[in-house]
């Protein structure tokens, strides 16, 4: 469904991604794990067109989306939940969700999508008129995911959804991620919480200083000695 | 009437800086472009007033677009500096062109602007602004201010929307400029310099960034206050700009959200109050 071919990006003179290749098939949860500064977020931004790509190609559903503007990429069916949630803090929950459905202007569609988001996150329905900045961290994460779902993505990119959240809420969110996946959305999950990510993923990539160093099924990675030592703390 | 013109300037800058979050220090320039264009069309080509006004505003919007394309890729301070530079460039162009009368400005403009025209313009501007802000476009403006990256990730083409906000703001400022020219019957480049831009910004900051009724209130206070001080002592009003500077600093410390803060974006409600206020103010301005 999504294929990255030797993607290289730069921040000024610094090479952030030194040739990332990865592949995601329809219906999968694929996770990219790695330490701080390894290039996980940059990879997601590159897919969305939020950072420019120096070389390499990105294909989505067979089409070359390299260098396309973000609005086109989002329109083609990729939605991102940015790192640190980044809800619109001074807008209401409802306005945040409406902006998520920005590209499908049809009011009836938006209403339907809202219902679907409320099914996944009932708490958001209660908080509809609340200012997003006053929600708890977990609720904001739910809002950020709900907002991305409003774009009806075929591929959902999640950037560290566990960041700064209590363990109980993290497992709650991960349950919902699986639920979203089962209803037909392909997911690319970037995480520092390697254990959680690998436990729900089908396939995993390990990224180190801008390079993919390991690629395997999630099960194998969980049992890989190297991964255990470096990322699972065992 | 001056209050009404200032209200249009303040609410239009508020669209750019308050709602969309792009700090512009050259708003008076667009007013100037509108004023000069409208005046020249009326004087040289004998175009009727209303048509001249619209042409002036459209020209201002066009310049807003032209300037917006390169500068709105800049962020924060850089954008402010670029708009400042643009304002100075335009002022110098106006100072040196023959057709604009150079530093002598343009004189002999008929007095057409009256209280009804200003009131109608203010109401139209505020009404249309509220329609924009309650639409998808308006929500996109606010989303850009709130979090540009997130807005872009939603599929909002942030650069285009920033340019659009800039152009709409310039259009309104151009209307204000036209009204100004046909009220005072004389314009020169220094009417539309950096100090005027700062004055407009002060109105917006005083009233509250991102709040239309706040901008209306700010414009009203900062139009009446200098006149009032002039009647107390002419010396004080000479130090007006010192007062604006102090005002900006004090506001930042004491009440950065402005007199009327609006964190809830309940601007449907506030806009109703806004309109009532505008009518009252327009009446006051005529006396």
Interface residues (C-beta under 8 A of the other chain):
Chain A: X48 X50 X69 X70 X71 X74 X75 X79 X80 X82 X86 X87 X88 X89 X90 X91 X92 X95 X98 X99 X100 X102 X103 X105 X131 X147 X148 X151
Chain B: X136 X139 X140 X142 X143 X146 X147 X149 X150 X151 X152 X153 X154 X155 X156 X157 X263 X264 X265
